[in-house]
């Protein structure tokens, strides 16, 4: 049995993964999303533009 654990906390709740298959799926998803995610600067600009539209 692996001792790997993944704990993710956010304002929306928490996630605790212990099973290797669950951790692998989480990591695979992150690997897929990372290259298509906005940069921090682009994210800030998007949020600012959305706020201006209100």
C-alpha positions in Angstrom: 0.0 0.0 0.0 1.3 3.4 -0.9 1.6 6.2 1.7 0.7 8.8 -1.0 -2.0 11.3 0.0 -3.4 14.3 -1.7 -5.1 17.0 0.4 -6.7 19.9 -1.3 -8.4 22.7 0.6 -10.5 25.5 -0.8 -13.2 27.9 0.2 -15.7 25.5 -1.4 -14.6 22.5 0.7 -11.8 19.9 0.9 -10.7 16.9 -0.9 -8.7 14.0 0.6 -7.4 11.3 -1.7 -5.5 8.2 -0.6 -6.1 5.6 -3.4 -3.4 5.5 -6.0 -5.9 5.4 -8.8 -7.7 8.5 -7.5 -4.4 10.4 -7.1 -3.2 9.4 -10.5 -6.5 10.6 -12.1 -6.3 13.9 -10.3 -2.6 14.3 -11.4 -3.5 13.3 -15.0 -6.3 15.9 -15.0 -4.0 18.6 -13.7 -1.4 17.7 -16.4 -4.0 18.1 -19.0 -5.3 21.4 -17.8 -2.0 23.1 -17.0 -1.0 23.8 -20.7 -4.4 25.3 -21.6 -4.8 27.4 -18.4 -4.5 31.1 -18.5 -1.3 32.6 -17.1 -1.7 34.4 -13.7 -1.5 37.8 -15.5 -4.1 36.8 -18.1 -6.4 35.4 -15.3 -6.1 38.7 -13.5 -7.0 40.6 -16.7 -10.0 38.4 -17.4 -11.3 38.9 -13.8 -10.8 42.6 -14.1 -12.7 42.7 -17.4 -15.5 40.7 -16.0 -15.8 43.1 -13.0 -15.9 46.1 -15.4 -18.8 44.5 -17.3 -21.0 44.5 -14.1 
